Amino acid sequence: SQQGEEDPQALSIQEGENATMNCSYKTSINNLQWYRQNSGRGLVHLILIRSNEREKHSGRLRVTLDTSKKSSSLLITASRAADTASYFCATDTGRRALTFGSGTRLQVQP
Amino acid sequence: DTAVSQTPKYLVTQMGNDKSIKCEQNLGHDTMYWYKQDSKKFLKIMFSYNNKELIINETVPNRFSPKSPDKAHLNLHINSLELGDSAVYFCASSQEGQSTGELFFGEGSRLTVL
């Protein structure tokens, strides 16, 4: 079974709306990271949140982490068509590689 | 300058053939990885190397052999290709620390086995 699972699998919103994606994981972590993947491209790092942090912001991105529930959320505010991509959470569990989920496909309609 | 570059970007080949994918990073990172992304977009770690030393070798068939001639290069050789090997293979690198930090990914190599 996967360490990280994103929810929903797919999300379609209108430009200007907020997009929220969730990630659940199973084992304890050192940190949790979010990545973005445009179609046909490699993954790009968005933000890292450590296990002792609860919330982090970067521009229009807001990430929360609840280690008691083993879950994280990524909020993209005031979405743009250019935000259309797949978003992945990845966990560092100390095994010296990140474990990824299968991602949330976000479609932002102009 | 491309930070992590992998070649080729596309690879179409017949079952049973042997092929290689090359990866180079110019970030000075200590650790390099190969990930496989399947048709459902699930990204799975295959190997990781730290300073040319194999750190992680997931349950990957021994038809897959990584080779790291130096810490800036991690190549992937695949023998006797099978249909199920069709996927996108991503190389990545990171700076070793107490925890695994940001990964820098290449653009991927799409392998199609016919």
Backbone of each chain as ProteinMPNN parsed JSONL, in Angstrom:
{"seq_chain_A": "SQQGEEDPQALSIQEGENATMNCSYKTSINNLQWYRQNSGRGLVHLILIRSNEREKHSGRLRVTLDTSKKSSSLLITASRAADTASYFCATDTGRRALTFGSGTRLQVQP", "coords_chain_A": {"N_chain_A": [[0.851, -1.182, 0.0], [0.328, 2.353, -0.472], [2.421, 4.928, 0.859], [1.832, 7.644, 0.778], [-1.222, 9.14, -0.008], [-3.186, 10.925, -2.173], [-5.993, 13.118, -2.169], [-8.646, 14.904, -3.602], [-8.56, 12.555, -6.407], [-8.868, 13.855, -8.768], [-9.561, 17.225, -9.688], [-11.575, 19.903, -10.599], [-11.806, 23.278, -11.209], [-12.865, 26.758, -11.329], [-11.097, 29.537, -12.669], [-9.655, 31.734, -10.313], [-10.921, 30.657, -8.125], [-10.354, 28.813, -5.041], [-8.167, 26.017, -4.544], [-8.074, 22.939, -2.955], [-6.114, 20.319, -1.825], [-5.623, 17.102, -0.459], [-3.565, 14.998, 1.59], [-2.796, 11.852, 2.809], [-0.921, 9.826, 5.048], [1.01, 6.987, 6.256], [3.101, 6.203, 8.053], [5.428, 7.493, 10.535], [7.01, 10.67, 9.989], [9.816, 12.649, 8.805], [9.693, 14.951, 7.291], [7.315, 16.518, 5.072], [6.576, 16.943, 1.695], [5.476, 18.911, -1.085], [4.9, 18.589, -4.527], [4.819, 19.656, -7.942], [3.647, 18.706, -11.142], [3.738, 19.371, -14.412], [2.082, 18.466, -17.455], [3.802, 15.935, -19.126], [6.247, 16.683, -18.138], [8.982, 17.022, -15.743], [8.93, 16.622, -12.109], [8.419, 19.365, -9.92], [9.611, 20.979, -7.095], [7.572, 22.359, -4.555], [7.031, 23.091, -1.836], [8.185, 22.496, 1.485], [7.428, 20.981, 4.537], [8.203, 20.604, 7.899], [8.148, 17.989, 10.394], [7.655, 19.094, 12.863], [6.318, 21.384, 12.361], [3.289, 23.184, 11.714], [1.973, 24.715, 9.896], [2.589, 26.304, 6.757], [3.544, 28.868, 4.504], [3.763, 29.925, 1.107], [3.883, 32.26, -1.137], [1.019, 31.992, -3.074], [0.448, 29.589, -1.981], [-0.548, 27.438, 0.635], [0.288, 25.282, 3.154], [-0.682, 22.745, 5.35], [-0.047, 20.667, 8.192], [-0.876, 17.857, 9.972], [0.208, 15.886, 12.267], [-0.865, 14.147, 14.066], [-3.086, 13.152, 12.867], [-1.924, 12.204, 10.672], [-1.872, 13.602, 8.198], [-1.97, 16.002, 5.508], [-2.555, 19.145, 3.946], [-2.818, 20.96, 0.902], [-3.304, 24.159, -0.113], [-4.22, 26.162, -2.75], [-4.547, 29.408, -3.462], [-6.722, 31.731, -5.161], [-6.726, 30.641, -7.851], [-5.118, 30.032, -11.048], [-5.224, 29.58, -14.618], [-2.764, 28.619, -15.351], [-2.044, 27.088, -13.21], [-2.899, 24.584, -13.662], [-2.174, 21.248, -13.422], [-0.571, 18.246, -12.158], [-0.486, 17.403, -8.75], [1.613, 16.357, -6.179], [2.079, 14.749, -3.051], [4.83, 14.045, -0.926], [6.667, 11.996, 1.256], [9.188, 12.041, 3.734], [10.502, 9.482, 5.35], [12.735, 8.74, 6.608], [14.112, 6.853, 5.232], [15.856, 7.604, 3.358], [14.971, 8.351, 0.871], [12.333, 9.874, -0.919], [8.868, 9.116, -0.54], [6.281, 8.875, -2.744], [2.851, 9.713, -3.551], [0.048, 9.072, -5.728], [-0.939, 11.372, -6.735], [-2.874, 14.412, -7.328], [-4.912, 15.499, -9.879], [-5.214, 18.618, -11.101], [-7.41, 20.8, -12.665], [-7.764, 23.925, -13.947], [-10.173, 25.999, -15.001], [-10.322, 28.528, -17.457]], "CA_chain_A": [[0.0, 0.0, 0.0], [1.111, 3.554, -0.641], [2.64, 5.736, 2.038], [1.087, 8.88, 0.612], [-2.344, 9.061, -0.931], [-3.801, 12.227, -2.329], [-7.436, 13.153, -2.314], [-9.227, 13.94, -4.545], [-7.689, 12.154, -7.504], [-8.985, 14.881, -9.797], [-10.269, 18.407, -9.202], [-11.767, 20.894, -11.647], [-12.342, 24.518, -10.633], [-12.799, 27.934, -12.182], [-10.043, 30.501, -12.35], [-10.01, 32.626, -9.211], [-11.334, 29.861, -6.961], [-9.288, 28.149, -4.287], [-8.08, 24.569, -4.726], [-7.54, 22.254, -1.782], [-5.775, 18.924, -2.021], [-5.268, 16.464, 0.801], [-2.624, 13.888, 1.52], [-2.715, 11.065, 4.037], [0.225, 8.924, 5.032], [0.818, 5.908, 7.217], [4.135, 6.073, 9.08], [5.951, 8.778, 11.013], [7.785, 11.357, 8.956], [10.701, 13.774, 9.129], [9.081, 16.089, 6.633], [6.394, 16.232, 3.98], [6.823, 17.904, 0.623], [4.532, 18.944, -2.198], [5.513, 18.792, -5.835], [3.916, 19.916, -9.055], [4.106, 18.133, -12.394], [3.008, 19.727, -15.622], [1.96, 17.332, -18.362], [4.989, 15.618, -19.909], [7.441, 17.304, -17.563], [9.427, 16.489, -14.462], [8.313, 17.199, -10.914], [9.053, 20.575, -9.398], [9.357, 21.147, -5.667], [6.806, 23.541, -4.191], [7.143, 23.499, -0.445], [8.532, 21.444, 2.453], [6.999, 21.267, 5.904], [8.829, 19.644, 8.79], [7.185, 17.303, 11.256], [7.331, 19.926, 14.026], [5.606, 22.564, 11.885], [1.864, 22.934, 11.512], [1.487, 25.45, 8.736], [3.622, 27.026, 6.05], [3.022, 29.625, 3.376], [4.706, 30.347, 0.082], [3.085, 32.925, -2.17], [-0.398, 31.603, -3.027], [0.354, 28.245, -1.431], [-0.587, 27.262, 2.091], [0.344, 23.87, 3.501], [-0.864, 22.405, 6.759], [0.374, 19.32, 8.544], [-1.43, 17.34, 11.231], [0.895, 14.608, 12.444], [-1.72, 13.233, 14.848], [-3.98, 12.522, 11.89], [-1.095, 11.777, 9.553], [-2.456, 14.188, 6.999], [-1.524, 17.317, 5.1], [-3.356, 19.729, 2.873], [-2.223, 22.021, 0.088], [-4.306, 25.113, -0.584], [-3.771, 27.141, -3.741], [-5.554, 30.461, -3.478], [-6.877, 32.532, -6.386], [-6.081, 29.802, -8.869], [-4.965, 30.523, -12.424], [-5.183, 28.489, -15.597], [-1.405, 28.086, -15.353], [-1.885, 26.148, -12.092], [-3.31, 23.257, -14.123], [-1.038, 20.332, -13.292], [-0.76, 17.229, -11.119], [0.185, 17.775, -7.507], [1.97, 15.165, -5.421], [2.745, 14.872, -1.768], [5.923, 13.091, -0.77], [7.065, 11.948, 2.644], [10.513, 11.575, 4.132], [10.313, 8.624, 6.522], [14.048, 8.355, 7.111], [14.716, 5.78, 4.442], [16.771, 8.271, 2.44], [14.316, 8.627, -0.411], [10.96, 10.299, -0.689], [7.805, 8.231, -0.996], [5.256, 9.686, -3.387], [1.542, 9.165, -3.86], [-0.299, 9.069, -7.15], [-1.213, 12.728, -7.17], [-4.188, 15.02, -7.632], [-4.881, 16.241, -11.158], [-5.977, 19.863, -10.975], [-7.746, 21.495, -13.906], [-8.308, 25.244, -13.675], [-10.84, 26.467, -16.215], [-10.211, 29.992, -17.588]], "C_chain_A": [[0.891, 1.237, 0.0], [1.264, 4.274, 0.685], [1.816, 7.007, 1.952], [-0.035, 8.699, -0.377], [-3.026, 10.401, -0.973], [-5.303, 12.086, -2.567], [-7.843, 14.593, -2.595], [-8.219, 13.521, -5.605], [-7.708, 13.196, -8.607], [-9.873, 16.0, -9.267], [-10.366, 19.413, -10.341], [-12.433, 22.125, -11.049], [-12.249, 25.638, -11.655], [-11.644, 28.822, -11.731], [-10.534, 31.452, -11.258], [-10.467, 31.888, -7.962], [-10.104, 29.295, -6.254], [-9.336, 26.646, -4.553], [-7.448, 23.965, -3.487], [-7.326, 20.781, -2.104], [-5.29, 18.36, -0.699], [-4.352, 15.286, 0.569], [-2.659, 13.162, 2.859], [-1.536, 10.117, 3.908], [0.137, 7.983, 6.219], [1.837, 5.87, 8.347], [4.654, 7.453, 9.474], [6.928, 9.36, 9.992], [8.767, 12.356, 9.558], [10.148, 15.06, 8.519], [8.132, 15.614, 5.559], [6.575, 17.33, 2.947], [5.711, 17.812, -0.412], [5.288, 19.293, -3.475], [4.425, 19.011, -6.867], [4.513, 19.279, -10.303], [3.203, 18.594, -13.52], [3.06, 18.532, -16.574], [3.247, 17.143, -19.174], [6.29, 16.183, -19.366], [7.849, 16.604, -16.28], [8.729, 17.172, -13.299], [9.129, 18.386, -10.428], [8.635, 20.756, -7.951], [8.603, 22.447, -5.407], [7.122, 24.009, -2.774], [7.458, 22.283, 0.42], [8.06, 21.888, 3.822], [7.563, 20.182, 6.806], [7.8, 19.093, 9.77], [6.804, 18.132, 12.477], [6.652, 21.246, 13.631], [4.152, 22.208, 11.613], [1.338, 23.63, 10.26], [2.655, 26.19, 8.096], [3.01, 27.7, 4.834], [4.15, 29.897, 2.389], [3.881, 30.93, -1.055], [1.618, 32.568, -2.03], [-0.601, 30.204, -2.45], [0.316, 28.279, 0.092], [-0.639, 25.754, 2.36], [0.119, 23.713, 4.988], [-0.44, 20.963, 6.972], [-0.21, 18.974, 9.907], [-0.832, 15.952, 11.446], [0.05, 13.631, 13.268], [-2.691, 12.492, 13.933], [-3.228, 11.979, 10.686], [-1.688, 12.306, 8.238], [-1.903, 15.58, 6.758], [-2.483, 17.84, 4.051], [-2.555, 20.821, 2.183], [-3.361, 22.885, -0.431], [-3.633, 26.055, -1.574], [-4.868, 28.192, -3.815], [-5.56, 31.184, -4.819], [-6.24, 31.832, -7.573], [-6.101, 30.44, -10.261], [-4.949, 29.344, -13.367], [-3.811, 27.822, -15.609], [-1.133, 27.146, -14.184], [-2.314, 24.744, -12.475], [-2.095, 22.339, -14.185], [-1.47, 19.197, -12.374], [0.079, 17.613, -9.921], [0.381, 16.527, -6.66], [2.474, 15.549, -4.033], [3.803, 13.78, -1.691], [6.394, 13.146, 0.668], [8.489, 11.436, 2.791], [10.322, 10.797, 5.433], [11.646, 8.136, 7.077], [14.718, 7.26, 6.317], [15.573, 6.315, 3.306], [16.262, 8.324, 1.014], [12.898, 9.046, -0.076], [10.001, 9.253, -1.231], [6.66, 9.092, -1.496], [3.928, 8.942, -3.47], [1.296, 9.251, -5.345], [-0.832, 10.412, -7.633], [-2.666, 13.118, -7.306], [-4.041, 15.799, -8.925], [-5.807, 17.435, -11.028], [-6.166, 20.487, -12.352], [-8.369, 22.824, -13.524], [-8.856, 25.797, -14.978], [-10.755, 27.988, -16.301], [-11.583, 30.659, -17.669]], "O_chain_A": [[2.05, 1.186, 0.413], [0.369, 4.246, 1.53], [1.177, 7.408, 2.924], [0.171, 8.164, -1.467], [-3.402, 10.953, 0.061], [-5.792, 11.083, -3.087], [-7.402, 15.471, -1.853], [-7.13, 14.089, -5.681], [-6.711, 13.406, -9.298], [-10.809, 15.762, -8.504], [-9.363, 19.739, -10.976], [-13.504, 22.025, -10.45], [-11.633, 25.486, -12.71], [-11.275, 28.843, -10.556], [-11.677, 31.91, -11.281], [-10.408, 32.435, -6.86], [-8.992, 29.296, -6.782], [-10.406, 26.074, -4.76], [-6.405, 24.428, -3.025], [-8.225, 20.093, -2.586], [-4.632, 19.047, 0.082], [-4.357, 14.662, -0.492], [-2.563, 13.787, 3.915], [-1.194, 9.665, 2.815], [-0.712, 8.158, 7.093], [1.487, 5.543, 9.481], [4.353, 8.452, 8.821], [7.578, 8.634, 9.24], [8.575, 12.843, 10.672], [10.14, 16.114, 9.154], [8.143, 14.443, 5.18], [6.71, 18.504, 3.29], [5.089, 16.764, -0.586], [6.171, 20.15, -3.501], [3.275, 18.609, -6.689], [5.727, 19.304, -10.503], [2.026, 18.236, -13.565], [3.965, 17.701, -16.502], [3.72, 18.074, -19.827], [7.315, 16.167, -20.047], [7.156, 15.711, -15.793], [8.028, 18.169, -13.474], [10.357, 18.404, -10.516], [7.45, 20.694, -7.622], [8.939, 23.496, -5.957], [7.441, 25.176, -2.548], [7.038, 21.169, 0.109], [8.268, 23.034, 4.219], [7.424, 18.992, 6.524], [6.723, 19.662, 9.948], [5.749, 17.908, 13.069], [6.441, 22.117, 14.476], [3.832, 21.057, 11.315], [0.371, 23.178, 9.647], [3.577, 26.642, 8.775], [2.084, 27.177, 4.215], [5.31, 30.073, 2.762], [3.265, 30.202, -1.834], [1.023, 32.81, -0.98], [-1.723, 29.699, -2.44], [1.039, 29.036, 0.74], [-1.511, 25.05, 1.848], [0.671, 24.466, 5.791], [-0.471, 20.146, 6.051], [-0.049, 19.721, 10.872], [-1.305, 14.967, 10.879], [0.236, 12.418, 13.171], [-3.065, 11.35, 14.197], [-3.818, 11.373, 9.793], [-1.962, 11.548, 7.308], [-1.431, 16.248, 7.677], [-3.142, 17.068, 3.354], [-1.735, 21.506, 2.794], [-4.268, 22.398, -1.105], [-2.607, 26.665, -1.272], [-5.998, 27.885, -4.193], [-4.549, 31.243, -5.517], [-5.333, 32.363, -8.214], [-6.962, 31.254, -10.594], [-4.684, 28.218, -12.947], [-3.698, 26.619, -15.844], [-0.101, 26.474, -14.162], [-2.119, 23.806, -11.702], [-1.125, 22.606, -14.894], [-2.595, 19.185, -11.873], [1.207, 18.088, -10.056], [-0.546, 15.746, -6.448], [3.193, 16.533, -3.863], [3.677, 12.727, -2.317], [6.51, 14.229, 1.242], [8.93, 10.533, 2.08], [10.023, 11.374, 6.478], [11.686, 7.231, 7.911], [15.789, 6.786, 6.695], [15.967, 5.573, 2.407], [17.046, 8.339, 0.065], [12.333, 8.62, 0.931], [10.273, 8.594, -2.234], [6.133, 9.932, -0.766], [3.885, 7.711, -3.459], [2.219, 9.474, -6.129], [-1.142, 10.569, -8.814], [-3.559, 12.275, -7.387], [-3.16, 16.649, -9.056], [-7.018, 17.29, -10.867], [-5.209, 20.676, -13.102], [-9.397, 22.853, -12.847], [-8.115, 26.034, -15.932], [-11.076, 28.676, -15.333], [-11.67, 31.882, -17.781]]}, "seq_chain_B": "DTAVSQTPKYLVTQMGNDKSIKCEQNLGHDTMYWYKQDSKKFLKIMFSYNNKELIINETVPNRFSPKSPDKAHLNLHINSLELGDSAVYFCASSQEGQSTGELFFGEGSRLTVL", "coords_chain_B": {"N_chain_B": [[21.172, 26.738, -17.653], [20.63, 23.262, -17.506], [19.653, 21.58, -14.616], [19.282, 18.87, -13.787], [19.722, 16.474, -16.071], [18.505, 14.151, -18.404], [18.836, 11.513, -20.714], [17.782, 9.232, -23.288], [14.913, 11.343, -24.109], [12.7, 10.127, -25.155], [12.064, 6.727, -25.821], [11.67, 4.025, -27.806], [11.235, 0.633, -28.162], [11.806, -2.879, -28.858], [10.461, -5.8, -27.247], [12.652, -7.711, -25.234], [14.985, -6.451, -25.955], [17.967, -4.573, -24.964], [18.472, -1.606, -23.144], [19.657, 1.717, -22.333], [19.463, 4.467, -20.05], [20.585, 7.69, -19.503], [21.795, 9.878, -16.915], [22.582, 13.039, -15.602], [23.725, 15.376, -13.195], [24.267, 18.77, -12.369], [24.425, 20.051, -9.988], [26.0, 19.585, -7.849], [25.162, 17.79, -5.967], [24.939, 15.12, -3.498], [23.421, 12.847, -3.614], [21.616, 10.68, -5.732], [18.801, 9.547, -7.658], [16.624, 7.034, -9.062], [13.385, 7.026, -10.251], [10.284, 5.435, -11.036], [7.516, 6.121, -13.018], [4.276, 5.103, -13.387], [1.502, 4.299, -15.594], [-0.665, 5.248, -14.216], [0.275, 7.408, -12.976], [1.558, 6.986, -10.592], [4.374, 7.306, -8.606], [7.329, 5.63, -8.07], [10.052, 4.732, -6.039], [13.107, 3.467, -7.251], [15.937, 3.13, -7.146], [18.54, 4.502, -5.087], [21.477, 6.442, -4.86], [24.329, 7.374, -3.001], [27.044, 9.391, -3.157], [28.197, 7.648, -5.108], [27.645, 5.218, -3.964], [25.435, 2.511, -3.541], [22.365, 2.976, -2.023], [19.618, 2.561, -1.709], [17.769, -0.114, -2.931], [15.082, -0.996, -4.294], [12.426, -3.433, -4.614], [13.235, -4.29, -7.309], [13.437, -5.857, -10.467], [16.35, -7.806, -11.284], [17.082, -7.282, -13.832], [17.313, -4.646, -14.14], [19.906, -2.448, -13.878], [21.619, -0.131, -12.126], [24.187, 2.335, -12.602], [26.819, 4.176, -11.32], [29.184, 6.179, -12.237], [30.433, 8.407, -11.207], [29.714, 10.938, -8.71], [28.083, 12.695, -9.989], [26.715, 11.47, -11.959], [24.255, 9.086, -12.824], [23.361, 6.252, -14.254], [20.99, 4.158, -15.948], [20.595, 0.875, -16.767], [18.818, -1.435, -18.672], [18.061, -4.742, -19.082], [16.828, -7.245, -21.365], [14.135, -6.278, -22.043], [10.713, -5.921, -21.03], [7.138, -5.876, -21.645], [5.872, -4.721, -19.461], [7.705, -2.931, -18.537], [7.328, -0.557, -19.69], [7.033, 2.823, -19.15], [7.458, 6.016, -17.521], [10.604, 7.126, -16.709], [12.246, 8.702, -14.126], [14.991, 10.644, -13.235], [16.552, 11.96, -10.352], [17.959, 14.308, -7.995], [19.468, 15.145, -4.833], [20.629, 17.04, -1.978], [22.483, 15.457, 0.433], [21.509, 15.126, 3.775], [20.489, 15.418, 7.208], [17.884, 14.772, 6.943], [15.782, 13.882, 4.151], [15.79, 16.251, 1.755], [14.678, 18.718, -0.58], [13.974, 17.402, -3.754], [15.424, 17.443, -6.964], [14.279, 17.103, -10.142], [14.789, 15.4, -13.281], [13.574, 15.749, -16.683], [12.382, 13.432, -17.409], [12.247, 10.173, -18.954], [10.593, 8.628, -21.413], [9.743, 5.408, -21.789], [8.827, 3.04, -24.117], [7.817, -0.157, -24.645], [7.471, -2.482, -27.129]], "CA_chain_B": [[21.76, 25.4, -17.579], [19.739, 22.261, -16.951], [20.219, 21.083, -13.374], [19.289, 17.419, -13.909], [19.391, 16.166, -17.458], [18.491, 12.731, -18.692], [18.676, 11.2, -22.132], [16.956, 10.043, -24.173], [13.602, 11.739, -23.599], [11.781, 9.091, -25.624], [12.734, 5.491, -26.194], [10.729, 2.994, -28.249], [12.057, -0.525, -28.444], [11.108, -4.166, -28.881], [10.665, -6.726, -26.124], [13.876, -8.503, -25.283], [16.169, -5.607, -26.185], [18.634, -3.939, -23.832], [18.569, -0.164, -23.357], [20.191, 2.513, -21.227], [19.068, 5.862, -19.874], [21.676, 8.372, -18.801], [21.395, 11.026, -16.1], [23.68, 13.858, -15.082], [23.304, 16.57, -12.459], [25.351, 19.753, -12.201], [24.095, 20.792, -8.768], [26.93, 19.229, -6.792], [24.47, 16.982, -4.958], [25.555, 13.847, -3.127], [22.513, 11.724, -3.756], [20.844, 10.615, -6.97], [17.716, 8.571, -7.589], [15.77, 6.692, -10.193], [11.994, 6.763, -9.942], [9.475, 4.969, -12.16], [6.131, 6.602, -12.964], [3.466, 4.235, -14.23], [0.439, 4.943, -16.377], [-1.587, 5.888, -13.281], [1.021, 8.541, -12.411], [2.168, 6.644, -9.319], [5.831, 7.455, -8.682], [7.898, 4.653, -7.144], [11.504, 4.736, -5.975], [13.761, 2.235, -7.692], [17.286, 3.113, -6.6], [19.189, 5.763, -4.75], [22.923, 6.362, -4.696], [24.956, 8.483, -2.308], [28.476, 9.364, -3.461], [28.458, 6.443, -5.908], [27.323, 4.002, -3.216], [24.022, 2.162, -3.591], [21.725, 3.115, -0.721], [18.303, 1.918, -1.787], [17.472, -0.948, -4.088], [13.756, -1.521, -4.027], [12.201, -4.741, -5.229], [13.32, -4.092, -8.752], [14.074, -7.025, -11.083], [17.777, -7.595, -11.513], [17.293, -6.828, -15.206], [17.62, -3.221, -14.021], [21.183, -2.27, -13.194], [22.105, 1.253, -12.099], [25.645, 2.488, -12.557], [27.192, 5.547, -10.97], [30.631, 6.328, -12.431], [30.85, 9.451, -10.273], [28.509, 11.353, -7.994], [27.259, 13.554, -10.842], [26.079, 10.648, -12.98], [23.618, 7.83, -12.45], [22.768, 5.695, -15.456], [20.122, 2.996, -15.722], [20.632, -0.07, -17.862], [17.742, -2.414, -18.538], [18.234, -5.909, -19.956], [15.667, -8.097, -21.696], [12.967, -5.459, -21.773], [9.387, -6.53, -21.046], [6.057, -4.915, -21.871], [5.571, -4.028, -18.21], [8.716, -1.913, -18.249], [6.879, 0.707, -20.287], [6.764, 3.797, -18.092], [8.355, 7.174, -17.572], [11.648, 6.979, -15.706], [12.754, 10.001, -13.707], [16.192, 10.783, -12.436], [16.465, 13.105, -9.437], [19.101, 14.44, -7.093], [19.263, 15.98, -3.648], [21.804, 17.167, -1.139], [22.332, 14.596, 1.602], [21.49, 15.807, 5.063], [19.88, 14.573, 8.246], [16.645, 14.281, 6.361], [15.751, 14.05, 2.699], [15.228, 17.546, 1.403], [14.1, 18.929, -1.899], [14.495, 16.655, -4.889], [15.431, 18.094, -8.268], [13.989, 16.052, -11.116], [14.948, 15.569, -14.719], [12.325, 15.863, -17.425], [11.801, 12.111, -17.621], [12.511, 9.392, -20.169], [9.416, 7.778, -21.642], [10.122, 4.136, -22.414], [7.728, 2.241, -24.66], [8.273, -1.475, -25.08], [6.458, -3.04, -28.046]], "C_chain_B": [[20.792, 24.434, -16.925], [20.381, 21.657, -15.727], [20.363, 19.566, -13.403], [18.853, 17.089, -15.322], [19.475, 14.672, -17.685], [18.213, 12.528, -20.166], [18.583, 9.7, -22.316], [15.631, 10.431, -23.519], [12.544, 10.712, -23.987], [12.59, 7.892, -26.097], [11.658, 4.47, -26.553], [11.552, 1.804, -28.693], [11.224, -1.802, -28.392], [11.382, -4.932, -27.592], [11.954, -7.487, -26.318], [15.144, -7.697, -25.505], [16.748, -5.102, -24.866], [18.754, -2.447, -24.141], [19.127, 0.525, -22.118], [19.606, 3.919, -21.237], [20.17, 6.526, -19.043], [21.138, 9.571, -18.025], [22.628, 11.72, -15.565], [23.101, 15.028, -14.311], [24.51, 17.472, -12.224], [25.136, 20.616, -10.962], [25.08, 20.511, -7.637], [26.303, 18.397, -5.685], [25.169, 15.649, -4.72], [24.721, 12.647, -3.507], [21.737, 11.824, -5.048], [19.894, 9.44, -6.905], [17.205, 8.231, -8.988], [14.384, 6.373, -9.656], [11.302, 6.277, -11.222], [8.057, 5.498, -11.97], [5.29, 5.783, -13.931], [2.339, 5.022, -14.894], [-0.598, 5.635, -15.499], [-0.912, 7.025, -12.524], [1.657, 8.233, -11.066], [3.689, 6.615, -9.487], [6.467, 6.563, -7.634], [9.414, 4.695, -7.203], [12.045, 3.391, -6.45], [15.12, 2.109, -6.989], [17.649, 4.501, -6.068], [20.666, 5.489, -4.492], [23.386, 7.585, -3.922], [26.462, 8.375, -2.519], [28.908, 8.047, -4.099], [28.138, 5.142, -5.181], [25.821, 3.745, -3.24], [23.431, 2.201, -2.187], [20.397, 2.37, -0.679], [18.225, 1.122, -3.078], [16.14, -1.606, -3.782], [13.581, -2.857, -4.743], [12.097, -4.581, -6.74], [13.967, -5.329, -9.351], [15.535, -6.766, -11.389], [18.095, -7.363, -12.988], [17.643, -5.341, -15.233], [18.932, -3.081, -13.256], [21.591, -0.799, -13.27], [23.63, 1.271, -12.056], [25.969, 3.949, -12.303], [28.696, 5.693, -11.1], [31.229, 7.419, -11.541], [29.581, 10.045, -9.692], [27.613, 12.274, -8.812], [26.47, 12.76, -11.877], [25.455, 9.399, -12.376], [22.861, 7.335, -13.666], [21.959, 4.462, -15.103], [20.163, 2.121, -16.956], [19.565, -1.129, -17.625], [17.959, -3.524, -19.566], [16.894, -6.578, -20.231], [14.352, -7.388, -21.401], [11.658, -6.218, -21.937], [8.333, -5.442, -21.233], [5.787, -4.062, -20.618], [6.602, -2.982, -17.817], [8.338, -0.564, -18.846], [6.428, 1.66, -19.188], [7.598, 5.038, -18.389], [9.333, 7.043, -16.411], [12.236, 8.36, -15.419], [14.018, 9.844, -12.88], [16.007, 12.011, -11.542], [17.728, 13.163, -8.6], [18.716, 15.3, -5.901], [20.577, 16.059, -2.884], [21.579, 16.357, 0.121], [22.376, 15.437, 2.865], [20.887, 14.864, 6.079], [18.533, 14.028, 7.807], [16.692, 14.516, 4.864], [15.042, 15.35, 2.367], [14.671, 17.56, 0.007], [14.796, 18.07, -2.951], [14.394, 17.506, -6.148], [15.306, 16.987, -9.318], [14.432, 16.431, -12.524], [13.58, 15.59, -15.378], [11.682, 14.504, -17.733], [12.214, 11.484, -18.942], [11.356, 8.421, -20.346], [9.833, 6.56, -22.429], [8.873, 3.401, -22.858], [8.299, 0.943, -25.202], [7.16, -2.123, -25.9], [6.573, -4.561, -28.124]], "O_chain_B": [[20.195, 24.754, -15.896], [21.544, 21.255, -15.779], [21.426, 19.032, -13.087], [17.729, 17.397, -15.718], [20.401, 14.01, -17.216], [17.453, 13.275, -20.783], [19.23, 8.952, -21.583], [15.278, 9.888, -22.473], [11.606, 10.461, -23.231], [13.658, 8.035, -26.692], [10.839, 4.097, -25.714], [12.464, 1.944, -29.508], [10.081, -1.795, -27.936], [12.406, -4.731, -26.938], [12.304, -7.864, -27.436], [16.248, -8.189, -25.273], [16.12, -5.188, -23.81], [19.096, -2.065, -25.261], [19.076, -0.01, -21.011], [19.298, 4.479, -22.289], [20.619, 5.993, -18.028], [20.156, 10.196, -18.424], [23.588, 11.082, -15.133], [22.098, 15.61, -14.723], [25.612, 17.011, -11.924], [25.599, 21.754, -10.89], [25.0, 21.135, -6.578], [26.851, 18.308, -4.587], [25.875, 15.121, -5.58], [25.249, 11.552, -3.702], [21.258, 12.894, -5.424], [20.137, 8.463, -6.196], [17.331, 9.004, -9.937], [14.221, 5.566, -8.74], [11.679, 6.653, -12.332], [7.467, 5.347, -10.9], [5.546, 5.765, -15.135], [2.245, 6.243, -14.765], [-1.329, 6.506, -15.97], [-1.459, 7.544, -11.55], [2.243, 9.123, -10.449], [4.213, 5.975, -10.399], [6.19, 6.708, -6.443], [10.0, 4.694, -8.286], [11.523, 2.331, -6.106], [15.403, 1.11, -6.328], [17.141, 5.521, -6.532], [21.041, 4.437, -3.974], [22.904, 8.695, -4.149], [27.083, 7.393, -2.113], [29.875, 7.42, -3.665], [28.344, 4.064, -5.739], [25.027, 4.652, -2.99], [23.932, 1.544, -1.274], [20.101, 1.645, 0.271], [18.562, 1.607, -4.158], [16.073, -2.631, -3.104], [14.502, -3.341, -5.402], [11.033, -4.719, -7.343], [14.955, -5.819, -8.805], [15.919, -5.643, -11.714], [19.265, -7.258, -13.355], [18.194, -4.838, -16.212], [19.049, -3.543, -12.121], [21.875, -0.285, -14.352], [24.269, 0.351, -11.546], [25.46, 4.841, -12.98], [29.423, 5.364, -10.163], [32.401, 7.35, -11.17], [28.482, 9.699, -10.127], [26.506, 12.603, -8.384], [25.645, 13.326, -12.594], [26.052, 8.739, -11.526], [21.851, 7.915, -14.064], [22.208, 3.806, -14.092], [19.813, 2.555, -18.053], [19.426, -1.651, -16.519], [18.032, -3.267, -20.768], [15.958, -6.487, -19.437], [13.553, -7.862, -20.594], [11.501, -7.037, -22.843], [8.589, -4.258, -21.013], [5.517, -2.864, -20.704], [6.393, -2.23, -16.866], [8.961, 0.452, -18.539], [5.545, 1.335, -18.395], [8.337, 5.097, -19.372], [8.924, 6.869, -15.263], [12.66, 9.081, -16.322], [14.097, 9.028, -11.962], [15.374, 12.987, -11.944], [18.473, 12.188, -8.51], [17.764, 16.078, -5.955], [21.499, 15.273, -3.1], [20.578, 16.554, 0.81], [23.191, 16.351, 2.992], [20.783, 13.66, 5.843], [18.102, 12.961, 8.245], [17.54, 15.258, 4.368], [13.859, 15.527, 2.657], [14.246, 16.532, -0.521], [16.023, 18.017, -3.03], [13.401, 18.201, -6.365], [16.118, 16.063, -9.369], [14.45, 17.602, -12.905], [12.554, 15.463, -14.709], [10.569, 14.442, -18.256], [12.493, 12.18, -19.919], [11.162, 7.511, -19.539], [10.228, 6.66, -23.59], [7.965, 3.166, -22.06], [9.146, 0.939, -26.096], [6.041, -2.29, -25.416], [5.806, -5.202, -28.843]]}, "name": "protein", "num_of_chains": 2, "seq": "SQQGEEDPQALSIQEGENATMNCSYKTSINNLQWYRQNSGRGLVHLILIRSNEREKHSGRLRVTLDTSKKSSSLLITASRAADTASYFCATDTGRRALTFGSGTRLQVQPDTAVSQTPKYLVTQMGNDKSIKCEQNLGHDTMYWYKQDSKKFLKIMFSYNNKELIINETVPNRFSPKSPDKAHLNLHINSLELGDSAVYFCASSQEGQSTGELFFGEGSRLTVL"}
